[in-house]
Amino acid sequence: MVDLVRSHGGNSVPGWWSQVRQHSLGWVGARDADGVLVGFVNVAWDGGDHAFLIDTKTRGSHQHRGIGTAVVRLAAEQARAAGCEWLHVDFRPELRRFYFDACGFRPTDAGLIHLAAEG
C-alpha cells in the first residue's frame, strides 16, 4: 500500500492501516500478474445503511485501464451485499467524470466543513 500511495506522489502515514481497519466494512484491491498492488479502495461504514468510499487509488502506470472502475464497482456490490443502502464518495473536481460517468454515482446536495481551516 505504501508503494501504491507513493506512485501517486502521496506520502504514506505510519499507523494508517491500524486506524482505518477498525472503521472499514471492507476494501478491494487489484493486483497485476506479478502481484503488485495496482488498485485499491477502502469502504468505510457507519454500521448501518451508509458506506463511504475512501482512498480510491490506481497506480499511475496502470491508470485508464478500467482498474479504478472495477474496484469501485466491486466495492459497491459488496456494500450492497452487506446490507448498505447508500454509498457516498467525495472527490476533487477533476475526478467528476470518473465517479459520475465511469462508476455511476450521481450528483447530490451535500455539506462540508474543512475542520483544519476552522478556528
C-alpha positions as CSV (number, residue, x, y, z in Angstrom):
1,M,0.0,0.0,0.0
2,V,2.9,2.4,0.8
3,D,4.2,1.8,-2.7
4,L,0.8,2.5,-4.3
5,V,0.4,5.7,-2.3
6,R,3.9,6.9,-3.4
7,S,3.1,6.1,-7.0
8,H,0.5,8.9,-6.8
9,G,3.1,11.3,-5.3
10,G,1.5,10.9,-1.9
11,N,3.1,10.3,1.5
12,S,2.2,7.2,3.5
13,V,1.3,7.9,7.1
14,P,2.6,5.5,9.7
15,G,-0.2,3.7,11.5
16,W,-2.7,4.4,8.8
17,W,-3.8,0.8,8.3
18,S,-4.5,0.3,12.0
19,Q,-6.7,3.3,12.2
20,V,-8.6,2.5,9.0
21,R,-9.2,-1.1,9.6
22,Q,-11.5,-0.7,12.6
23,H,-13.9,1.6,10.7
24,S,-14.0,-0.4,7.4
25,L,-16.7,-2.5,6.1
26,G,-14.0,-3.9,3.8
27,W,-11.6,-3.0,1.0
28,V,-11.0,-4.0,-2.6
29,G,-7.5,-4.4,-4.1
30,A,-6.4,-5.2,-7.6
31,R,-3.0,-6.8,-8.4
32,D,-1.2,-7.2,-11.7
33,A,0.2,-10.5,-12.9
34,D,3.3,-10.0,-10.8
35,G,1.3,-9.5,-7.6
36,V,1.9,-5.7,-7.4
37,L,-0.9,-3.8,-5.9
38,V,-2.3,-1.6,-8.7
39,G,-5.7,-0.5,-7.4
40,F,-7.4,-0.1,-4.1
41,V,-10.4,1.4,-2.4
42,N,-11.5,1.3,1.2
43,V,-15.2,1.1,2.2
44,A,-15.8,2.9,5.5
45,W,-19.1,2.3,7.2
46,D,-21.4,3.8,9.7
47,G,-22.6,0.4,11.0
48,G,-25.9,0.8,9.3
49,D,-27.2,1.9,5.9
50,H,-24.3,4.2,4.8
51,A,-21.0,3.2,3.3
52,F,-18.3,5.6,2.1
53,L,-15.6,5.2,-0.5
54,I,-12.2,6.4,0.8
55,D,-8.7,6.3,-0.7
56,T,-9.6,5.1,-4.2
57,K,-6.3,4.7,-5.9
58,T,-4.9,3.3,-9.2
59,R,-1.2,3.1,-9.7
60,G,-0.1,5.9,-12.1
61,S,1.4,3.4,-14.6
62,H,-1.9,1.5,-14.7
63,Q,-4.5,4.3,-15.0
64,H,-7.0,4.5,-17.7
65,R,-7.3,0.7,-18.0
66,G,-10.6,0.3,-16.0
67,I,-8.9,-0.8,-12.8
68,G,-10.3,2.0,-10.7
69,T,-13.8,1.5,-12.1
70,A,-13.5,-2.2,-11.4
71,V,-12.5,-1.8,-7.7
72,V,-15.2,0.8,-7.2
73,R,-17.9,-1.4,-8.8
74,L,-16.8,-4.4,-6.7
75,A,-16.8,-2.2,-3.5
76,A,-20.4,-1.1,-4.4
77,E,-21.5,-4.7,-4.9
78,Q,-20.0,-5.8,-1.6
79,A,-21.5,-2.9,0.3
80,R,-24.9,-3.7,-1.2
81,A,-24.5,-7.4,-0.2
82,A,-23.6,-6.3,3.4
83,G,-27.0,-4.5,3.6
84,C,-25.9,-0.9,2.9
85,E,-28.5,1.2,1.2
86,W,-26.3,4.2,0.3
87,L,-22.7,4.5,-1.0
88,H,-21.2,8.0,-0.7
89,V,-18.0,9.5,-2.2
90,D,-16.3,12.8,-2.0
91,F,-13.7,13.8,-4.7
92,R,-11.8,16.6,-6.3
93,P,-13.5,18.2,-9.3
94,E,-11.1,16.7,-11.8
95,L,-12.4,13.2,-10.8
96,R,-16.0,14.1,-11.6
97,R,-16.1,12.2,-14.9
98,F,-14.6,9.1,-13.3
99,Y,-17.1,8.9,-10.5
100,F,-20.2,10.1,-12.4
101,D,-19.6,8.7,-15.8
102,A,-17.5,5.5,-15.2
103,C,-18.7,4.5,-11.8
104,G,-22.4,5.5,-11.9
105,F,-22.5,8.0,-9.0
106,R,-24.9,10.9,-9.3
107,P,-24.7,14.4,-8.0
108,T,-26.3,15.2,-4.7
109,D,-26.6,18.2,-2.4
110,A,-24.1,17.8,0.4
111,G,-22.3,19.9,3.0
112,L,-18.7,20.1,4.1
113,I,-16.7,21.8,6.8
114,H,-13.0,22.0,6.4
115,L,-12.1,21.4,10.0
116,A,-8.4,22.2,9.6
117,A,-9.3,25.7,8.4
118,E,-11.8,26.4,11.3
119,G,-10.8,28.2,14.5
